[in-house]
Amino acid sequence: MLPLLHFQHYQAFQQALAQLGKTLSVSDWEESMLLEGYQNVQQLFQSQIATLSADDVAPEHAPRWQSLQTEIYKQMRLLETDMMLLQASRSSATSQRRVLSVRDRLNTLIQYGEALLQL
């Protein structure tokens, strides 16, 4: 079982990811709203998730926790790239492809978060 502080941080991160996903699901999303949501996710990740330590996790769950934490870190780096590519896209078709990439990345991050919350 995760320590309460870890659990709370992952829940807040999950909520921020879900909110960003909702922003993307609106057909006429505004870039400023999208960037604000992404910055919120990034800030939560850097201040609350990336700073967590396996020291507080039960020894039998530590390897799984570390693996999922590493995957979240990797997916966040890829999300950053996806967001930059989305911002740089000039055509509607390219933007739509980039939005799908961002949605897929968010879904992956949410799945990792759910796995962590079940530890």
Protein Blocks (a to p, Z undefined) as FASTA:
>chain_A
ZZfklmmmmmmmmmmmmmmmmmmmpmkbcfklmmmmmmmmmmmmmmmmmmpcfklpcfkl
mmmmmmmmmmmmmmmmmmmmmmmmmmmpmbfklmmmmmmmmmmmmmmmmmmmmmmmmZZ
